[in-house]
Amino acid sequence: MNQTRIARTLDTRLAPTYLTEIVGVAREKYKVPAIAVTLMNSETVYRQEIQGVRVVDKPTQVTLDDYFHIGSCSKSVLAVMAAKLIEQKKITWQTRFFDVLPELKANANNAYSDITLEDLFLCEAGIQAYTNSEAEPFPVYGSSVIDKRLEFMKYLVASPPSSERKNGRFQHLYSNPSYTMASAMLERVCGFTYEELVRKTLTVDLGLSVLIGWPNSISSDQPWGHMIAKGKVESFPPNHEYKLPCLITAAGDLSMSPKDYAKYTQMHLRGLTGRDNYISSEAYHYTHFNHEGFSLGTANGTLGSKRYSAFDGSAGTFFCRSFIIPESDFAITIMMNASSATGSMEAVDWLTIRIVKKHFNRWWKFWL
């Protein structure tokens, strides 16, 4: 692995007053109830700003210990868990799906016969997308079905591929159930359920808070999710019918506090600046950068002459981003208790651009 000299900075050009100002402007401009932003290097969290309320039109302020839903940023957690099991020699990125779950092969489409753990993380396994529940409604299983995820995977591998093959490989198709299948492989080789493995990894091993599901599922005093459309903000109370199906929990149904999510992101930054921690530095580089554009639970690209990696997550009512520039030893996390029906959020891009430009004193133009 090529080692890059890291320019470590102990501070940033973003004065606390500037960060306070732009977070406030973003909240007002985009009608976001609450925003939390953290700036860090691999050793220090040196700016942390949180503003707003847990529920729109209610007075209770959010705190750094409140939970925010991280959506598809959960995929990076799954990648860390996979890398750990790989280092423990329980599985490899090239392990084939049906070698781990052979009972699913009998009725499977032969096109999937050689798909691997890495193919599933890269969304290059031909598996259906399930990114729009209206266009692709999930199967409904009654109470008599004990293992609904297993039945769902049987259905997925019996279905025709949803992407074409080119040069012997499926073309990229972003797929939430791909991560359900990847998590099932990890479950089988380690003996824990996905939920148990998450808690073991994040809480027991790393000492970080984690919740599976919406924050207000444990208490109505936790932040509620909100959907912003046409200038109106709709809140989602604890009893709202909108929930992520258990069939794709591994693809994006974790919640963490801004304080602990920043520590989680800093762990990645440390690894990418050459320091082993929960997994090796080599493993972090592999998951973040081994594949151009979209790697293993992360995206990557270049900003000026510097490489960055990033993960975004939204299930429509929260938004979460980690943005990491390892060669400058710098990372940002942004968490919001609102999103749009499409999962996009202009406020996140607006803040990211201003933070990066101010920090580097460069008025770069770039697209996230």
C-alpha positions as CSV (number, residue, x, y, z in Angstrom):
1,M,0.0,0.0,0.0
2,N,1.3,3.4,-0.9
3,Q,1.6,5.6,2.1
4,T,0.7,9.3,1.6
5,R,2.3,12.0,3.8
6,I,-0.6,13.5,5.8
7,A,-0.7,17.2,6.6
8,R,-2.2,17.2,10.1
9,T,-3.8,20.4,11.1
10,L,-4.8,21.1,14.7
11,D,-7.3,23.8,13.8
12,T,-9.4,25.2,10.9
13,R,-10.1,28.5,9.3
14,L,-13.7,28.1,10.3
15,A,-14.2,30.2,13.4
16,P,-16.9,29.1,15.8
17,T,-18.9,32.2,14.9
18,Y,-18.8,31.4,11.2
19,L,-20.0,27.8,11.8
20,T,-22.7,29.0,14.0
21,E,-23.8,31.5,11.4
22,I,-23.9,29.2,8.4
23,V,-25.7,26.4,10.3
24,G,-28.3,29.0,11.3
25,V,-28.6,30.3,7.7
26,A,-29.0,26.7,6.5
27,R,-31.8,26.0,9.0
28,E,-33.7,29.1,8.0
29,K,-33.1,28.9,4.3
30,Y,-34.0,25.2,4.0
31,K,-36.5,25.0,6.9
32,V,-34.6,22.3,8.7
33,P,-35.7,21.8,12.3
34,A,-32.3,20.7,13.6
35,I,-28.7,20.4,12.3
36,A,-25.6,19.1,13.9
37,V,-22.1,19.7,12.3
38,T,-18.8,18.3,13.5
39,L,-15.3,19.2,12.1
40,M,-12.3,17.0,13.1
41,N,-8.9,15.8,12.3
42,S,-7.8,12.2,13.2
43,E,-6.9,13.3,16.8
44,T,-9.2,16.1,17.7
45,V,-12.8,17.2,17.3
46,Y,-12.3,20.9,17.1
47,R,-15.7,22.3,16.1
48,Q,-19.1,21.0,17.0
49,E,-22.3,22.9,16.4
50,I,-25.8,21.8,17.0
51,Q,-28.9,24.0,16.6
52,G,-32.6,23.5,16.5
53,V,-35.5,21.5,17.9
54,R,-36.4,17.9,18.2
55,V,-39.8,18.5,16.6
56,V,-40.8,21.3,14.3
57,D,-43.0,24.0,16.1
58,K,-42.1,22.6,19.5
59,P,-39.6,24.2,21.9
60,T,-37.4,21.3,23.1
61,Q,-33.8,21.8,21.8
62,V,-31.7,19.0,20.4
63,T,-28.5,17.9,22.1
64,L,-25.4,16.2,21.0
65,D,-26.5,13.1,22.8
66,D,-29.8,12.8,20.9
67,Y,-30.2,10.1,18.2
68,F,-30.3,10.9,14.5
69,H,-31.1,8.3,11.9
70,I,-28.1,7.7,9.7
71,G,-29.8,5.9,6.8
72,S,-27.4,4.4,4.2
73,C,-24.4,5.5,6.3
74,S,-25.2,2.2,8.0
75,K,-23.7,0.5,5.0
76,S,-20.3,1.7,6.1
77,V,-20.9,0.0,9.4
78,L,-21.7,-3.2,7.6
79,A,-18.4,-2.8,5.7
80,V,-16.4,-2.4,8.9
81,M,-18.0,-5.5,10.4
82,A,-17.2,-7.4,7.2
83,A,-13.6,-6.2,7.2
84,K,-13.2,-7.3,10.9
85,L,-14.5,-10.8,10.1
86,I,-12.1,-10.9,7.1
87,E,-9.2,-10.1,9.4
88,Q,-10.4,-12.8,11.7
89,K,-10.3,-15.2,8.6
90,K,-13.9,-16.1,8.9
91,I,-14.8,-14.9,5.4
92,T,-13.2,-13.0,2.4
93,W,-14.4,-10.4,0.0
94,Q,-14.3,-13.0,-2.7
95,T,-16.4,-15.6,-0.8
96,R,-19.3,-16.6,-2.9
97,F,-22.9,-16.1,-1.6
98,F,-24.0,-19.7,-2.2
99,D,-20.9,-21.2,-0.6
100,V,-22.1,-19.6,2.7
101,L,-25.9,-20.1,2.2
102,P,-26.1,-23.2,0.0
103,E,-29.7,-23.9,0.9
104,L,-30.7,-20.9,-1.2
105,K,-29.1,-22.3,-4.4
106,A,-31.6,-25.0,-5.4
107,N,-34.3,-22.6,-6.8
108,A,-31.9,-19.7,-7.6
109,N,-31.4,-18.2,-11.1
110,N,-28.1,-19.5,-12.4
111,A,-27.0,-16.0,-13.3
112,Y,-26.2,-15.4,-9.6
113,S,-24.2,-18.6,-9.1
114,D,-20.8,-16.8,-8.7
115,I,-21.8,-13.6,-6.9
116,T,-19.5,-12.7,-4.0
117,L,-19.6,-10.7,-0.8
118,E,-17.7,-7.9,-2.6
119,D,-20.2,-8.0,-5.5
120,L,-23.0,-7.4,-3.1
121,F,-21.2,-4.5,-1.4
122,L,-20.5,-3.0,-4.8
123,C,-24.1,-3.4,-6.0
124,E,-22.7,-5.5,-8.9
125,A,-24.7,-8.7,-8.2
126,G,-27.7,-8.0,-10.4
127,I,-30.0,-7.8,-7.4
128,Q,-33.2,-5.7,-7.6
129,A,-32.9,-2.1,-6.3
130,Y,-35.8,-1.6,-3.9
131,T,-35.0,2.1,-3.6
132,N,-38.5,3.2,-4.3
133,S,-41.2,1.3,-2.3
134,E,-44.0,2.6,-4.6
135,A,-42.3,1.4,-7.8
136,E,-41.0,-1.8,-6.2
137,P,-43.3,-2.8,-3.3
138,F,-41.8,-5.2,-0.9
139,P,-43.2,-8.8,-0.5
140,V,-45.5,-9.1,2.5
141,Y,-45.0,-12.1,4.7
142,G,-47.5,-13.3,7.3
143,S,-46.8,-14.2,10.9
144,S,-46.4,-17.8,9.9
145,V,-43.1,-16.9,8.2
146,I,-40.5,-17.1,10.9
147,D,-37.5,-15.8,9.0
148,K,-38.8,-13.1,6.7
149,R,-35.3,-12.1,5.5
150,L,-34.6,-15.6,4.4
151,E,-37.8,-15.8,2.4
152,F,-37.0,-12.4,0.9
153,M,-33.5,-13.7,-0.2
154,K,-35.1,-16.8,-1.8
155,Y,-37.3,-14.5,-3.8
156,L,-34.4,-12.2,-4.8
157,V,-32.2,-15.0,-6.1
158,A,-35.1,-16.7,-7.9
159,S,-35.9,-13.5,-9.8
160,P,-34.3,-12.5,-13.1
161,P,-31.3,-10.1,-12.7
162,S,-32.1,-6.4,-12.7
163,S,-28.9,-5.3,-14.3
164,E,-27.0,-6.4,-17.5
165,R,-23.8,-8.2,-17.7
166,K,-20.7,-6.7,-19.4
167,N,-17.4,-8.5,-19.6
168,G,-18.7,-11.2,-17.4
169,R,-19.8,-8.9,-14.6
170,F,-23.1,-7.4,-13.6
171,Q,-23.3,-3.6,-14.1
172,H,-23.7,-1.4,-11.1
173,L,-27.2,-1.0,-9.8
174,Y,-27.6,0.5,-6.4
175,S,-29.5,-2.1,-4.4
176,N,-30.6,-2.1,-0.8
177,P,-31.3,-5.9,-0.7
178,S,-27.7,-6.5,-1.8
179,Y,-26.7,-5.5,1.8
180,T,-29.4,-7.7,3.3
181,M,-27.7,-10.6,1.4
182,A,-24.2,-9.4,2.5
183,S,-25.3,-9.2,6.1
184,A,-26.7,-12.7,5.9
185,M,-23.3,-14.0,4.9
186,L,-21.7,-12.3,7.9
187,E,-24.4,-13.7,10.2
188,R,-23.8,-17.2,9.0
189,V,-20.0,-17.1,9.5
190,C,-19.9,-15.4,12.9
191,G,-23.1,-16.9,14.5
192,F,-24.6,-13.5,15.4
193,T,-27.7,-11.9,14.0
194,Y,-27.2,-8.6,12.2
195,E,-28.7,-6.7,15.2
196,E,-26.4,-8.6,17.6
197,L,-23.4,-7.9,15.5
198,V,-24.1,-4.2,15.3
199,R,-24.4,-3.9,19.0
200,K,-21.3,-6.0,19.6
201,T,-19.3,-3.9,17.1
202,L,-20.5,-0.4,17.9
203,T,-21.5,-0.6,21.6
204,V,-19.4,-3.4,23.2
205,D,-16.2,-3.1,21.1
206,L,-16.2,0.6,20.3
207,G,-18.3,2.1,23.1
208,L,-20.6,4.0,20.8
209,S,-24.4,4.5,21.2
210,V,-26.6,2.9,18.5
211,L,-30.3,2.4,18.0
212,I,-31.9,0.2,15.3
213,G,-34.9,2.2,13.9
214,W,-36.1,5.8,14.2
215,P,-34.9,7.8,17.2
216,N,-38.5,8.4,18.5
217,S,-39.2,4.7,18.5
218,I,-37.6,4.5,22.0
219,S,-39.0,7.8,23.2
220,S,-41.2,10.6,21.9
221,D,-38.7,13.0,23.5
222,Q,-36.0,11.9,20.9
223,P,-35.8,13.8,17.6
224,W,-38.6,13.2,15.1
225,G,-38.0,12.8,11.4
226,H,-39.4,15.4,9.0
227,M,-40.1,15.5,5.3
228,I,-39.7,18.8,3.5
229,A,-41.7,19.4,0.3
230,K,-42.8,22.6,-1.4
231,G,-41.7,24.7,1.5
232,K,-43.8,22.7,4.0
233,V,-42.3,20.6,6.9
234,E,-44.2,17.4,7.9
235,S,-43.2,15.7,11.1
236,F,-43.3,12.0,11.6
237,P,-44.6,11.0,15.1
238,P,-43.6,7.7,16.8
239,N,-46.8,6.0,15.7
240,H,-46.5,7.0,12.1
241,E,-46.9,4.1,9.7
242,Y,-43.8,4.9,7.7
243,K,-41.0,2.6,8.8
244,L,-38.2,0.8,6.9
245,P,-39.0,-2.8,6.2
246,C,-37.1,-5.3,8.4
247,L,-36.1,-6.9,5.1
248,I,-33.5,-4.1,4.5
249,T,-32.5,-3.2,8.0
250,A,-28.8,-3.8,7.2
251,A,-29.0,-1.3,4.3
252,G,-29.9,1.7,6.4
253,D,-31.8,1.6,9.7
254,L,-29.4,2.7,12.3
255,S,-29.5,5.8,14.5
256,M,-26.5,7.4,16.4
257,S,-25.9,10.5,18.4
258,P,-23.9,13.4,16.7
259,K,-21.3,12.9,19.4
260,D,-20.8,9.2,18.7
261,Y,-21.3,9.4,15.0
262,A,-18.4,11.9,14.9
263,K,-16.2,9.4,16.8
264,Y,-17.2,6.7,14.3
265,T,-16.2,8.9,11.4
266,Q,-13.0,9.9,13.1
267,M,-12.2,6.2,13.4
268,H,-12.3,5.9,9.6
269,L,-10.2,9.1,9.3
270,R,-7.5,7.6,11.6
271,G,-7.4,4.4,9.5
272,L,-7.2,6.4,6.3
273,T,-4.3,8.4,7.7
274,G,-2.3,5.3,8.3
275,R,-3.2,4.2,11.8
276,D,-4.6,0.8,12.6
277,N,-7.5,0.8,15.0
278,Y,-10.6,-1.4,15.1
279,I,-9.6,-2.7,11.7
280,S,-6.3,-2.2,9.9
281,S,-5.4,0.9,7.9
282,E,-5.1,-1.3,4.9
283,A,-8.7,-2.5,5.4
284,Y,-10.0,1.1,5.6
285,H,-8.1,2.0,2.4
286,Y,-9.6,-1.1,0.7
287,T,-13.2,-0.4,1.7
288,H,-13.0,3.4,0.9
289,F,-10.8,3.5,-2.2
290,N,-10.2,0.1,-3.8
291,H,-13.0,0.8,-6.4
292,E,-13.3,4.1,-8.1
293,G,-16.4,6.1,-7.6
294,F,-18.4,3.6,-5.5
295,S,-16.5,1.3,-3.2
296,L,-17.5,-0.9,-0.3
297,G,-20.2,1.0,1.6
298,T,-18.6,4.4,0.6
299,A,-18.3,6.7,-2.4
300,N,-15.1,8.4,-3.4
301,G,-13.8,11.1,-5.7
302,T,-11.3,14.0,-6.0
303,L,-11.6,17.5,-4.7
304,G,-9.0,19.6,-6.5
305,S,-5.9,17.4,-6.2
306,K,-7.1,15.6,-3.1
307,R,-9.0,12.3,-2.8
308,Y,-12.1,12.2,-0.6
309,S,-14.5,9.5,0.5
310,A,-18.0,10.0,1.7
311,F,-21.1,8.3,2.8
312,D,-24.6,9.8,2.7
313,G,-27.7,8.4,4.3
314,S,-31.4,9.2,4.1
315,A,-34.6,7.2,4.4
316,G,-36.6,10.3,3.6
317,T,-37.0,11.9,7.0
318,F,-33.4,12.4,8.3
319,F,-30.1,13.1,6.5
320,C,-26.6,12.1,7.5
321,R,-23.2,12.7,5.8
322,S,-19.6,11.9,6.5
323,F,-17.1,13.7,4.2
324,I,-13.4,12.6,4.7
325,I,-10.3,14.1,3.1
326,P,-7.5,11.9,4.4
327,E,-4.6,13.6,2.7
328,S,-5.5,16.8,4.7
329,D,-6.4,14.9,7.8
330,F,-9.9,16.5,7.8
331,A,-13.4,15.2,8.1
332,I,-16.9,16.6,8.4
333,T,-20.1,15.1,9.7
334,I,-23.5,16.7,9.1
335,M,-26.8,15.3,10.6
336,M,-30.3,16.7,10.1
337,N,-33.7,15.6,11.3
338,A,-35.2,16.3,7.9
339,S,-35.0,15.3,4.3
340,S,-37.1,15.2,1.2
341,A,-39.3,12.5,-0.3
342,T,-36.5,11.7,-2.7
343,G,-33.9,11.5,0.0
344,S,-31.9,14.5,-1.3
345,M,-31.1,17.5,0.8
346,E,-29.8,20.8,-0.6
347,A,-28.9,22.0,2.8
348,V,-26.3,19.3,3.2
349,D,-24.5,20.3,0.0
350,W,-24.8,24.0,0.8
351,L,-23.1,23.5,4.2
352,T,-20.5,21.0,2.8
353,I,-19.4,23.4,0.1
354,R,-19.0,26.4,2.5
355,I,-17.2,24.4,5.1
356,V,-14.7,22.9,2.7
357,K,-14.0,26.1,0.8
358,K,-13.5,28.1,4.1
359,H,-11.3,25.4,5.6
360,F,-9.0,25.2,2.6
361,N,-9.2,28.9,1.8
362,R,-10.0,27.8,-1.8
363,W,-13.2,28.7,-3.8
364,W,-13.2,25.4,-5.5
365,K,-16.1,24.4,-7.6
366,F,-17.1,20.8,-7.2
367,W,-20.1,18.5,-7.4
368,L,-21.0,16.1,-4.7
